[in-house]
Amino acid sequence: MEINDLLEADADVAAYPYPFRVISLKEGVAQLGSPRSAQFSAIQALRIMYPDLKKAGAVSDEMMAAQDELARVQSHVGKLVKSQEDVNSVRWVLDQQWLTENGAQFF
C-alpha cells in the first residue's frame, strides 16, 4: 500500500479538511505537505479550512479548539508516515499550491 493510500484510508485523516499527503520520499525522508509554517500561520490556514473562523479571534475558544485539532491530526499523520518501513524521518513543507487554490495569497 502506498503511504498516501494509507493516509486516505485513515478515518481521522480522511475527515480532516486539509488533504495531508506525502509529496516525496527520498533516502528515507518523507516530505509532507502542511497548511502551516513559519511563513503561513496556523490561524491563517484554519481560516481557509473553516470559513466560520474567518471572523474568530486568534485566542477565541473556537480558534483554539481548531488549532488543537490541527496539531492532533498533523501529529497523527507524522506518526503514521514514520511507522512505514522505508521512512526514517518526516520533513514538513508548506503546501502553497493547495493554499493558493483555496484562496490564500502570498506576497
Secondary structure by P-SEA (a helix, b strand, c coil): ccaaaaaaacccccccccccccccccccbbbbbbcccccccaaaaaaaacccccccccccaaaaaaaaaaaaaaaaaaaaaaacccccbbbbbbaaaaaaaaccccc
